[in-house]
Amino acid sequence: MPLDPALRDRIIAAVDAGFSEQVAYTQDLIRFPSLRGEEQAIQDFVFRAMRDRGLAMDRFAMDEAAITAHPGGAPFSAEHSQAPIVVGIHRPRNEAGRSLILQAHVDVVPTGPADMWSRPPFEPAIQGDWVYGRGGADMKAGHAANLFCLDALRRIGLQPAATVYVQSVVEEESTGNGALMTHLRGYKADAVLIPEPEEEMLVRANTGVLWFQVEVRGVPVHVREMGAGANAIDAAYRIIADLRGLEEEWNARKAGRPHFENEEHPINLNIGKIEGGDWASSVPCWCRIDCRVSIYPGTSADEAAREIRERIGAFARSDRFLANNPPSVDFNGFHAEGYVLEPGSDAETVLGHAHEAATGSALKSFMTAGYLDTRVYALYDRIPALCYGPKSENIHGVDERVSLASLKRITATMALFVAEWCGVESIATSAGARG
């Protein structure tokens, strides 16, 4: 049942009392340029912050063999992060409530040209209701909220009456292997909450994601004799055009799929990177394109990858040059299936209570067509996997920013959720009390 109104009000007030400190901590996180492979320093910072709060600590490396053997594991590459995973563990005096995982990632995407930003991307700035900075919304604001929702309870002399795992992972922006590693490590709870920037709504359905790279080899000649050569960049563009046809076919398959059939374009193929050639006056003999495409829940990553390989292979056989010079296809990142969060779980009900108390409105849900670590817990732990977080703008873009007012509401929701889901006990005594 919902929390006692007096306790509810005390928790919301406690979040408000600690919010300036929370914002400063979020800014500290943003100052770390924690790009892929460069997350060691921020993970050390997070480790100390958790340890100083009295959490039992675990810090561990990726197990490449175990991840590779798992159906949800993504391929390792030379770019794969070697930064550790950090988990802080709260253990109650009296295990009276339901356990919980609070998870967030520290890795961020590249900034692009710095001169496109109105301010340096790793120097967090506050303007009006917004905190600016790369990774502030996606998802260092949520990362901080995982700790500060627990701090709010502690501020009024309470703590969760159940085990809570606070997990800080890497590789969320490229493979999802960090979250999978916590699963393989054995961490499991009765529910998981991940405060990604989701516009104060609950993610009801989430696409899977594949990364793949296509490489084409051409025939280099001087441009004065280009008719005797073969331009690898031109050939790559022909492959891209055919992949757009596959994207169109996959979007047509939305018919009859709940959460997707009313979306205009649920499946997105992104040509995220292209490089090739060596000299402006030489016909290029190589070209590589890096692609990202989404897939519907229920479609396995292996099945989608096989269709992509077959599509590129069939097109190559129809192309006069590529038929004798077939391109290579390498799946080099995300290899993840999507999920659907079925309504009706106790966890969703409790989140609905908390959201309404903190925001004054009913909890809404929606589909988001991007990767989320929640898939690990939904697909492999089979527990209620709640992805819900603050309002933001320009994630993965220029001048990324997160709303302070929304972040405060989200943190209050999270603290109320923890109190009702886990129950609370006094820090001074072992007396447990369910809300």
SELODREN-25912 format. One record per residue (C-alpha): x, y, z; residue number from 1. Coordinates in steps of 0.25 Angstrom, whole numbers, m for minus. Layout:
BEGIN
x X	y Y	z Z	pos NUM
...
***
This chain:
BEGIN
x 0	y 0	z 0	pos 1
x 5	y 14	z m2	pos 2
x 13	y 21	z 8	pos 3
x 7	y 28	z 20	pos 4
x 5	y 43	z 16	pos 5
x 14	y 48	z 27	pos 6
x 26	y 39	z 23	pos 7
x 24	y 43	z 9	pos 8
x 25	y 58	z 12	pos 9
x 37	y 56	z 21	pos 10
x 44	y 48	z 9	pos 11
x 41	y 59	z m1	pos 12
x 46	y 69	z 8	pos 13
x 58	y 62	z 10	pos 14
x 61	y 61	z m5	pos 15
x 59	y 76	z m5	pos 16
x 69	y 78	z 6	pos 17
x 80	y 70	z m1	pos 18
x 77	y 75	z m15	pos 19
x 88	y 86	z m16	pos 20
x 98	y 75	z m11	pos 21
x 93	y 66	z m22	pos 22
x 94	y 76	z m33	pos 23
x 108	y 79	z m29	pos 24
x 111	y 64	z m29	pos 25
x 105	y 62	z m43	pos 26
x 114	y 73	z m48	pos 27
x 126	y 66	z m42	pos 28
x 122	y 54	z m50	pos 29
x 120	y 62	z m63	pos 30
x 135	y 68	z m61	pos 31
x 140	y 54	z m64	pos 32
x 142	y 52	z m79	pos 33
x 138	y 38	z m78	pos 34
x 138	y 34	z m92	pos 35
x 138	y 19	z m96	pos 36
x 151	y 13	z m90	pos 37
x 154	y 25	z m81	pos 38
x 144	y 22	z m70	pos 39
x 155	y 17	z m60	pos 40
x 156	y 31	z m52	pos 41
x 141	y 33	z m51	pos 42
x 139	y 19	z m46	pos 43
x 149	y 21	z m35	pos 44
x 142	y 34	z m31	pos 45
x 129	y 26	z m31	pos 46
x 135	y 15	z m23	pos 47
x 140	y 25	z m12	pos 48
x 126	y 32	z m12	pos 49
x 119	y 19	z m9	pos 50
x 129	y 14	z 1	pos 51
x 128	y 27	z 8	pos 52
x 113	y 24	z 10	pos 53
x 116	y 11	z 17	pos 54
x 112	y 2	z 5	pos 55
x 119	y m11	z 4	pos 56
x 128	y m10	z m9	pos 57
x 131	y m19	z m20	pos 58
x 139	y m15	z m32	pos 59
x 142	y m25	z m44	pos 60
x 146	y m26	z m58	pos 61
x 139	y m31	z m70	pos 62
x 139	y m46	z m72	pos 63
x 141	y m47	z m87	pos 64
x 139	y m62	z m88	pos 65
x 126	y m62	z m80	pos 66
x 121	y m50	z m88	pos 67
x 124	y m56	z m101	pos 68
x 117	y m69	z m97	pos 69
x 104	y m62	z m93	pos 70
x 94	y m60	z m104	pos 71
x 92	y m46	z m99	pos 72
x 107	y m43	z m100	pos 73
x 113	y m34	z m111	pos 74
x 126	y m36	z m118	pos 75
x 139	y m30	z m112	pos 76
x 148	y m21	z m120	pos 77
x 161	y m13	z m118	pos 78
x 152	y m1	z m114	pos 79
x 144	y m9	z m103	pos 80
x 146	y m2	z m89	pos 81
x 155	y m9	z m79	pos 82
x 149	y 0	z m68	pos 83
x 144	y m8	z m56	pos 84
x 129	y m10	z m52	pos 85
x 126	y m4	z m38	pos 86
x 115	y m9	z m29	pos 87
x 111	y m3	z m15	pos 88
x 103	y m12	z m6	pos 89
x 93	y m7	z 5	pos 90
x 90	y m19	z 14	pos 91
x 79	y m16	z 25	pos 92
x 79	y m20	z 39	pos 93
x 66	y m28	z 37	pos 94
x 63	y m33	z 23	pos 95
x 48	y m30	z 23	pos 96
x 45	y m23	z 9	pos 97
x 48	y m26	z m6	pos 98
x 61	y m25	z m11	pos 99
x 65	y m15	z m22	pos 100
x 76	y m12	z m33	pos 101
x 78	y 3	z m35	pos 102
x 87	y 4	z m48	pos 103
x 94	y 14	z m56	pos 104
x 105	y 16	z m66	pos 105
x 117	y 25	z m66	pos 106
x 121	y 24	z m81	pos 107
x 118	y 36	z m90	pos 108
x 118	y 38	z m105	pos 109
x 128	y 47	z m112	pos 110
x 125	y 61	z m113	pos 111
x 127	y 65	z m127	pos 112
x 134	y 78	z m131	pos 113
x 136	y 86	z m118	pos 114
x 133	y 99	z m126	pos 115
x 118	y 94	z m128	pos 116
x 116	y 95	z m113	pos 117
x 112	y 108	z m106	pos 118
x 121	y 104	z m95	pos 119
x 132	y 94	z m92	pos 120
x 125	y 80	z m92	pos 121
x 132	y 75	z m79	pos 122
x 130	y 88	z m72	pos 123
x 116	y 87	z m66	pos 124
x 109	y 100	z m66	pos 125
x 95	y 103	z m60	pos 126
x 86	y 113	z m68	pos 127
x 72	y 114	z m63	pos 128
x 66	y 101	z m60	pos 129
x 77	y 93	z m68	pos 130
x 90	y 87	z m65	pos 131
x 98	y 86	z m78	pos 132
x 109	y 76	z m81	pos 133
x 112	y 64	z m88	pos 134
x 107	y 52	z m81	pos 135
x 99	y 60	z m71	pos 136
x 86	y 55	z m76	pos 137
x 91	y 42	z m81	pos 138
x 92	y 38	z m70	pos 139
x 100	y 45	z m59	pos 140
x 88	y 52	z m54	pos 141
x 81	y 38	z m52	pos 142
x 94	y 32	z m47	pos 143
x 95	y 43	z m36	pos 144
x 80	y 41	z m33	pos 145
x 83	y 26	z m29	pos 146
x 91	y 30	z m18	pos 147
x 84	y 43	z m13	pos 148
x 70	y 36	z m13	pos 149
x 77	y 27	z m2	pos 150
x 83	y 39	z 4	pos 151
x 69	y 45	z 6	pos 152
x 65	y 34	z 14	pos 153
x 77	y 34	z 22	pos 154
x 75	y 49	z 25	pos 155
x 62	y 46	z 33	pos 156
x 69	y 34	z 40	pos 157
x 64	y 23	z 31	pos 158
x 70	y 12	z 22	pos 159
x 64	y 2	z 12	pos 160
x 59	y m11	z 20	pos 161
x 64	y m19	z 8	pos 162
x 77	y m22	z 0	pos 163
x 80	y m11	z m10	pos 164
x 90	y m12	z m21	pos 165
x 95	y 1	z m26	pos 166
x 102	y m2	z m39	pos 167
x 111	y 7	z m48	pos 168
x 114	y 1	z m61	pos 169
x 122	y 4	z m74	pos 170
x 120	y 0	z m89	pos 171
x 105	y 4	z m88	pos 172
x 107	y 13	z m101	pos 173
x 114	y 2	z m109	pos 174
x 111	y m12	z m105	pos 175
x 103	y m14	z m92	pos 176
x 113	y m23	z m87	pos 177
x 115	y m16	z m74	pos 178
x 101	y m18	z m69	pos 179
x 102	y m32	z m74	pos 180
x 114	y m34	z m66	pos 181
x 106	y m31	z m53	pos 182
x 96	y m41	z m57	pos 183
x 108	y m51	z m59	pos 184
x 114	y m47	z m46	pos 185
x 101	y m52	z m39	pos 186
x 95	y m39	z m35	pos 187
x 80	y m41	z m35	pos 188
x 68	y m34	z m28	pos 189
x 53	y m34	z m28	pos 190
x 53	y m22	z m37	pos 191
x 62	y m12	z m44	pos 192
x 61	y 3	z m46	pos 193
x 70	y 10	z m56	pos 194
x 68	y 26	z m57	pos 195
x 71	y 28	z m71	pos 196
x 66	y 42	z m77	pos 197
x 52	y 37	z m81	pos 198
x 44	y 50	z m79	pos 199
x 38	y 45	z m66	pos 200
x 31	y 33	z m72	pos 201
x 33	y 18	z m71	pos 202
x 38	y 11	z m83	pos 203
x 28	y 1	z m87	pos 204
x 35	y m5	z m99	pos 205
x 50	y m4	z m104	pos 206
x 56	y m8	z m117	pos 207
x 68	y m17	z m118	pos 208
x 81	y m11	z m125	pos 209
x 92	y m16	z m135	pos 210
x 105	y m10	z m139	pos 211
x 112	y m15	z m151	pos 212
x 123	y m10	z m160	pos 213
x 124	y m12	z m175	pos 214
x 137	y m11	z m182	pos 215
x 139	y m10	z m197	pos 216
x 151	y m12	z m205	pos 217
x 153	y m5	z m219	pos 218
x 163	y m4	z m230	pos 219
x 172	y 8	z m228	pos 220
x 177	y 16	z m241	pos 221
x 180	y 30	z m244	pos 222
x 168	y 38	z m246	pos 223
x 171	y 41	z m261	pos 224
x 169	y 26	z m263	pos 225
x 158	y 24	z m253	pos 226
x 149	y 16	z m263	pos 227
x 160	y 5	z m261	pos 228
x 158	y 5	z m246	pos 229
x 147	y 3	z m236	pos 230
x 143	y 14	z m226	pos 231
x 141	y 7	z m212	pos 232
x 134	y 19	z m207	pos 233
x 124	y 19	z m218	pos 234
x 122	y 4	z m216	pos 235
x 119	y 7	z m201	pos 236
x 109	y 17	z m205	pos 237
x 102	y 6	z m213	pos 238
x 101	y m3	z m201	pos 239
x 96	y 8	z m192	pos 240
x 85	y 10	z m202	pos 241
x 81	y m5	z m202	pos 242
x 81	y m5	z m187	pos 243
x 71	y 7	z m187	pos 244
x 62	y m3	z m194	pos 245
x 64	y m13	z m183	pos 246
x 61	y m2	z m173	pos 247
x 48	y 1	z m181	pos 248
x 44	y m14	z m181	pos 249
x 47	y m15	z m165	pos 250
x 38	y m3	z m163	pos 251
x 27	y m9	z m171	pos 252
x 27	y m21	z m161	pos 253
x 22	y m12	z m150	pos 254
x 8	y m16	z m154	pos 255
x 1	y m24	z m142	pos 256
x 12	y m21	z m133	pos 257
x 7	y m14	z m120	pos 258
x 15	y m2	z m116	pos 259
x 21	y m1	z m130	pos 260
x 10	y m1	z m140	pos 261
x 5	y 13	z m138	pos 262
x 20	y 19	z m139	pos 263
x 23	y 26	z m152	pos 264
x 37	y 20	z m153	pos 265
x 41	y 11	z m141	pos 266
x 53	y 4	z m148	pos 267
x 64	y 13	z m150	pos 268
x 77	y 10	z m158	pos 269
x 88	y 20	z m155	pos 270
x 101	y 21	z m164	pos 271
x 109	y 26	z m152	pos 272
x 123	y 27	z m158	pos 273
x 129	y 26	z m172	pos 274
x 144	y 26	z m175	pos 275
x 152	y 22	z m187	pos 276
x 162	y 26	z m198	pos 277
x 176	y 31	z m196	pos 278
x 178	y 42	z m207	pos 279
x 168	y 52	z m214	pos 280
x 175	y 49	z m227	pos 281
x 174	y 34	z m225	pos 282
x 162	y 25	z m228	pos 283
x 160	y 20	z m213	pos 284
x 163	y 5	z m211	pos 285
x 156	y 4	z m198	pos 286
x 144	y 9	z m190	pos 287
x 138	y 5	z m177	pos 288
x 124	y 9	z m172	pos 289
x 119	y 7	z m157	pos 290
x 105	y 5	z m156	pos 291
x 94	y 4	z m145	pos 292
x 80	y m2	z m147	pos 293
x 69	y m5	z m137	pos 294
x 61	y m18	z m136	pos 295
x 47	y m21	z m131	pos 296
x 46	y m29	z m117	pos 297
x 45	y m43	z m120	pos 298
x 54	y m43	z m131	pos 299
x 68	y m49	z m127	pos 300
x 80	y m42	z m130	pos 301
x 86	y m54	z m138	pos 302
x 74	y m55	z m146	pos 303
x 75	y m40	z m150	pos 304
x 90	y m41	z m153	pos 305
x 87	y m53	z m162	pos 306
x 77	y m45	z m170	pos 307
x 87	y m33	z m171	pos 308
x 98	y m42	z m176	pos 309
x 89	y m49	z m186	pos 310
x 84	y m35	z m191	pos 311
x 98	y m30	z m193	pos 312
x 102	y m43	z m200	pos 313
x 90	y m43	z m209	pos 314
x 93	y m29	z m213	pos 315
x 107	y m31	z m215	pos 316
x 104	y m43	z m225	pos 317
x 95	y m33	z m233	pos 318
x 106	y m22	z m234	pos 319
x 116	y m23	z m246	pos 320
x 128	y m20	z m237	pos 321
x 124	y m25	z m224	pos 322
x 120	y m39	z m229	pos 323
x 135	y m41	z m231	pos 324
x 140	y m33	z m219	pos 325
x 130	y m36	z m208	pos 326
x 130	y m27	z m196	pos 327
x 132	y m32	z m182	pos 328
x 122	y m30	z m171	pos 329
x 127	y m30	z m157	pos 330
x 117	y m29	z m145	pos 331
x 126	y m21	z m135	pos 332
x 117	y m15	z m124	pos 333
x 103	y m16	z m119	pos 334
x 97	y m30	z m121	pos 335
x 84	y m28	z m112	pos 336
x 70	y m32	z m113	pos 337
x 59	y m22	z m109	pos 338
x 48	y m25	z m98	pos 339
x 34	y m21	z m94	pos 340
x 30	y m18	z m80	pos 341
x 17	y m25	z m78	pos 342
x 8	y m16	z m69	pos 343
x 2	y m21	z m56	pos 344
x 15	y m23	z m47	pos 345
x 15	y m19	z m33	pos 346
x 28	y m11	z m36	pos 347
x 20	y m3	z m46	pos 348
x 9	y 0	z m37	pos 349
x 19	y 5	z m26	pos 350
x 26	y 14	z m36	pos 351
x 12	y 19	z m40	pos 352
x 9	y 23	z m26	pos 353
x 23	y 29	z m24	pos 354
x 22	y 37	z m37	pos 355
x 8	y 42	z m34	pos 356
x 12	y 47	z m20	pos 357
x 25	y 54	z m25	pos 358
x 19	y 60	z m38	pos 359
x 4	y 61	z m36	pos 360
x 1	y 54	z m48	pos 361
x m2	y 39	z m53	pos 362
x 10	y 31	z m58	pos 363
x 10	y 30	z m73	pos 364
x 18	y 20	z m81	pos 365
x 24	y 19	z m96	pos 366
x 32	y 12	z m106	pos 367
x 47	y 17	z m108	pos 368
x 54	y 12	z m120	pos 369
x 68	y 12	z m114	pos 370
x 77	y 2	z m106	pos 371
x 75	y 1	z m91	pos 372
x 82	y m7	z m80	pos 373
x 68	y m11	z m75	pos 374
x 68	y m22	z m85	pos 375
x 78	y m30	z m77	pos 376
x 68	y m31	z m65	pos 377
x 56	y m32	z m73	pos 378
x 61	y m43	z m82	pos 379
x 70	y m51	z m74	pos 380
x 66	y m49	z m59	pos 381
x 52	y m48	z m63	pos 382
x 49	y m37	z m52	pos 383
x 41	y m24	z m53	pos 384
x 51	y m15	z m61	pos 385
x 47	y m1	z m59	pos 386
x 54	y 10	z m67	pos 387
x 49	y 24	z m63	pos 388
x 56	y 37	z m62	pos 389
x 57	y 52	z m64	pos 390
x 54	y 61	z m75	pos 391
x 65	y 65	z m84	pos 392
x 69	y 71	z m97	pos 393
x 80	y 68	z m108	pos 394
x 85	y 55	z m102	pos 395
x 96	y 50	z m112	pos 396
x 96	y 64	z m118	pos 397
x 101	y 78	z m116	pos 398
x 98	y 85	z m103	pos 399
x 93	y 73	z m96	pos 400
x 85	y 77	z m84	pos 401
x 76	y 72	z m72	pos 402
x 65	y 79	z m65	pos 403
x 67	y 82	z m50	pos 404
x 53	y 83	z m47	pos 405
x 50	y 69	z m53	pos 406
x 62	y 63	z m47	pos 407
x 57	y 67	z m33	pos 408
x 44	y 61	z m36	pos 409
x 50	y 48	z m41	pos 410
x 59	y 47	z m29	pos 411
x 47	y 49	z m20	pos 412
x 40	y 38	z m28	pos 413
x 52	y 29	z m26	pos 414
x 53	y 31	z m11	pos 415
x 38	y 29	z m9	pos 416
x 39	y 16	z m18	pos 417
x 50	y 11	z m10	pos 418
x 43	y 13	z 3	pos 419
x 30	y 6	z m1	pos 420
x 37	y m5	z m9	pos 421
x 48	y m9	z 0	pos 422
x 41	y m4	z 13	pos 423
x 49	y 5	z 23	pos 424
x 56	y 2	z 36	pos 425
x 62	y 12	z 46	pos 426
x 77	y 14	z 44	pos 427
x 78	y 14	z 60	pos 428
x 71	y 1	z 62	pos 429
x 67	y m11	z 55	pos 430
x 52	y m8	z 55	pos 431
x 46	y m10	z 41	pos 432
x 34	y m3	z 36	pos 433
x 27	y m5	z 22	pos 434
x 21	y 7	z 16	pos 435
***
